Amino acid sequence: MAPPPPLRKVAIAQAPSDAQSVHRMIEDLARALTGLGHETIPFDSRSPANWAALAGQGVGSVICYGGGIGYALECVASLRGLNAILVSLDHPVYWVDSFKEFRAQHVGPAAFTFPTRSNLSFARHYIGEVPLHCLRHSAHARPTIPLEQRPDGILLVGNLTPVSQARNDVDAQAPALLAGFDMAVDRLQSDRSLTLEQAVLPLFGDPREKNRSAFIWLCIQVDRHMRSWSRKRAVDALAGHPVTLVGGGWDTIDLPRSVNYVGRRDSSDVLNLIGAAKILVNTTPSYYESHERLFDAAACGTAIVTAKTAYSSALFARMGALYDDETEIGGLCAELLSTPETAAAIGQAGKDLIETSEGWPHRAIELAALLTPDQSDAAALLRRGFDYRIDLRGVAGELNLSVSALSAASDILIAVTAEHLQTALTLIAQTGRYISSGARISLIADGQIAQSALVQIAHLLAANGYQPLEAATAQTYCGITVRKP
C-alpha cells in the first residue's frame, strides 16, 4: 500500500495511563507518521486548554488513543471541523457509548477503530452506520539476543483478578446480574469460538436503553474474569517449566515453585523480558484477535504460544505454536525448548512479519489513509469501501466478471454462503492472474461457518502465496482477508 500524501499537522492525544505500553504505542505511532512525512504534535489530553489550542496550531486531524477518547468527548467542541480518529485498544464495548455521544456532538469527519474485526457487528449494532475500522496492534523490530542463545525461559504477562473478587464486584453492582455473569462465563469456557458479545447478549435479548449500561458493564466483568481464568490455567499447565510471571494479583494464590513471580513491571522492563525469553505464552482469550504482546514478541524474535484461531493460524503459526486449550501449553513449550535448531528460523520469521507487514509504519499508513480526505461527502470520508464486489450467494452457472475492473481493483469483496466457500476459493485461484499485486481480497460469508473451516482456508490461501491479513467470526458474518503478493 503506497502512503498517502502528507497531511496537515496531526495531533495525538496522550492520555494518562497506568499501562506504559499505551504511551509506548503512542510514541511509536508518532514516529511512524513522522517517517511518512507527516508533522505530529503529541499533547497532554488532560488539559482542555490544549484541545482548544489545536485549531490555532494549524492542526487538521486528531488521533485519540486509548483513554484519550474520554477527554475527546469532554472537549469535543474544540474539534469542530477537524478529522478525528478514536482508537480503542480493547473490545469496543468499553467505548461504544462514548463514541456514539462523540459522533452526536462532533462536526466533521470522525471514525472509531479497534483491534478486531470480529467486533464489527457488535459495534454497528450499538453505534449505527458510522465509519468503523479495525487497526491491529503493532510493534517495530528490536535488536535482541538471538533466540538460540537465550536461556530456556518462558514469559507470561498479565494481571489476575481472583474469581471471588469478580463475583463480588458483580454482586455488589447489581445482584441480579450474578446469574448472568456465571452463565456467560460458562458459555465462553465451553465454546472458545464465541466472541464476548455472543456470550453475554443472549442473556439480554436485544438490549434497549434501560438495560444497555448493565449489558456493557457485565461484558467488561466477564472479559476481566475470562482473562484471569485463561492465565491461571496456563500457569497450572506450565508447572515444572522455568516461567517468569509478570502482573498484579498473583500474590493472592499459590504458584508452582518453578514460577518466578516478579510482580508489576513497566513497559520497558516487559519488553526487555520478552527479548530475553525463548517463549512468550499469550493468555488473552481466543475471542481477541489482536494483542500487543503478540506483536512485541514477533518484533523481539521470541517464539509465541497462543490460542488457535483463524487469525492466529494465519498470522502467527510460523512464530511458535497454537493451542486449543490451555492444558496443551506445557507440552507445546516443552517441544519448542527441545528443538533449539529451529530457534533462529522462528525468531527471524517474527521479525520478518513486523518488517514486511505488521510494523508501525504499516499501521500509520492505514491511519493516514483514514485521515486523508479524498471525497466530497463528509459522511463517507473515513469509510472504507470495496471497489469491486463479487456476490456468490446463490450462485448458479457462469459468472460474468469484468477482467479490466478486477485488475484495477485494490480492495475486493467476495460475498459467499458457507456452501459456496469452495466456489470462492476456485474463483480466487482462476482469477489470481488478473488481480493486481498488493490488492486486498475479503472473503465474507453470511452467518457462521466452523472455525476449523476458516483455519483451513487461511492455510490454503497462504500455501498459494496470498498473505493472510485477518480472519474473524462474529454473530452476523465471518470472513478472512488476504493480500495478493
Residue, then its C-alpha position, 0 to 999 in steps of 0.5 A: m500500500a503506497p502512503p498517502p500524501p502528507l497531511r496537515k499537522v496531526a495531533i495525538a492525544q496522550a492520555p494518562s495511563d497506568a499501562q506504559s505500553v499505551h504511551r509506548m504505542i503512542e510514541d511509536l505511532a508518532r514516529a511512524l507518521t513522522g517517517l511518512g512525512h507527516e508533522t505530529i504534535p503529541f499533547d497532554s489530553r488532560s488539559p482542555a486548554n490544549w484541545a482548544a489550542l489545536a485549531g490555532q496550531g494549524v492542526g487538521s486531524v486528531i488521533c485519540y488513543g486509548g483513554g484519550i477518547g474520554y477527554a475527546l468527548e469532554c472537549v469535543a467542541s474544540l474539534r469542530g471541523l477537524n478529522a478525528i480518529l478514536v482508537s480503542l485498544d480493547h473490545p469496543v464495548y468499553w467505548v461504544d457509548s462514548f463514541k456514539e455521544f462523540r459522533a452526536q456532538h462532533v462536526g466533521p469527519a470522525a471514525f472509531t477503530f479497534p483491534t478486531r474485526s470480529n467486533l464489527s457487528f457488535a459495534r454497528h449494532y450499538i453505534g449505527e452506520v458510522p465509519l468503523h475500522c479495525l487497526r491491529h496492534s503493532a510493534h517495530a523490530r528490536p535488536t535482541i539476543p538471538l533466540e538460540q542463545r537465550p536461556d530456556g525461559i518462558l514469559l507470561v504477562g498479565n494481571l489476575t483478578p481472583v474469581s471471588q473478587a469478580r463475583n463480588d464486584v458483580d454482586a455488589q453492582a447489581p445482584a441480579l446480574l450474578a446469574g448472568f455473569d456465571m452463565a456467560v462465563d460458562r458459555l465462553q469456557s465451553d465454546r472458545s469460538l464465541t466472541l464476548e458479545q455472543a456470550v453475554l447478549p443472549l442473556f439480554g435479548d436485544p438490549r434497549e436503553k434501560n438495560r444497555s449500561a448493565f449489558i456493557w458493564l457485565c461484558i467488561q466483568v466477564d472479559r476481566h474474569m475470562r482473562s484471569w481464568s485463561r492465565k491461571r490455567a496456563v500457569d497450572a499447565l506450565a508447572g515444572h517449566p522455568v516461567t517468569l510471571v509478570g502482573g498484579g494479583w498473583d500474590t493472592i494464590d499459590l504458584p508452582r515453585s518453578v514460577n518466578y513471580v516478579g510482580r508489576r513491571d513497566s513497559s520497558d522492563v516487559l519488553n526487555l523480558i520478552g527479548a530475553a525469553k525463548i517463549l512468550v505464552n499469550t493468555t488473552p482469550s481466543y475471542y481477541e484477535s489482536h494483542e500487543r504482546l503478540f506483536d512485541a514478541a514477533a518484533c523481539g524474535t521470541a517464539i509465541v504460544t497462543a490460542k488457535t484461531a483463524y487469525s492466529s493460524a494465519l498470522f502467527a503459526r510460523m512464530g511458535a505454536l497454537y493451542d486449543d486449550e490451555t492444558e496443551i501449553g506445557g507440552l507445546c513449550a516443552e517441544l519448542l525448548s527441545t528443538p533449539e535448531t529451529a530457534a533462529a528460523i522462528g525468531q527471524a520469521g517474527k521479525d520478518l512479519i513486523e518488517t514486511s507487514e505488521g510494523w508501525p509504519h504499516r499501521a500509520i499508513e492505514l491511519a493516514a489513509l483514514l485521515t486523508p480526505d479524498q471525497s466530497d461527502a463528509a459522511a463517507l470520508l473515513r469509510r472504507g469501501f470495496d471497489y469491486r464486489i463479487d456476490l456468490r450467494g446463490v450462485a448458479g452457472e457462469l459468472n460474468l466478471s469484468v477482467s479490466a475492473l478486477s485488475a484495477a481493483s485494490d480492495i475486493l469483496i467476495a460475498v459467499t454462503a458457507e456452501h459456496l466457500q469452495t466456489a470462492l476459493t476456485l474463483i480466487a485461484q482462476t482469477g489470481r492472474y488478473i488481480s493486481s499485486g498488493a490488492r486486498i481480497s475479503l472473503i465474507a460469508d453470511g452467518q457462521i461457518a466452523q472455525s476449523a473451516l476458516v483455519q483451513i482456508a487461511h492455510l490454503l490461501a497462504a500455501n498459494g502465496y496470498q498473505p493472510l491479513e485477518a480472519a474473524t467470526a462474529q454473530t452476523y458474518c465471518g470472513i478472512t482477508v488476504r493480500k495478493p503478493 
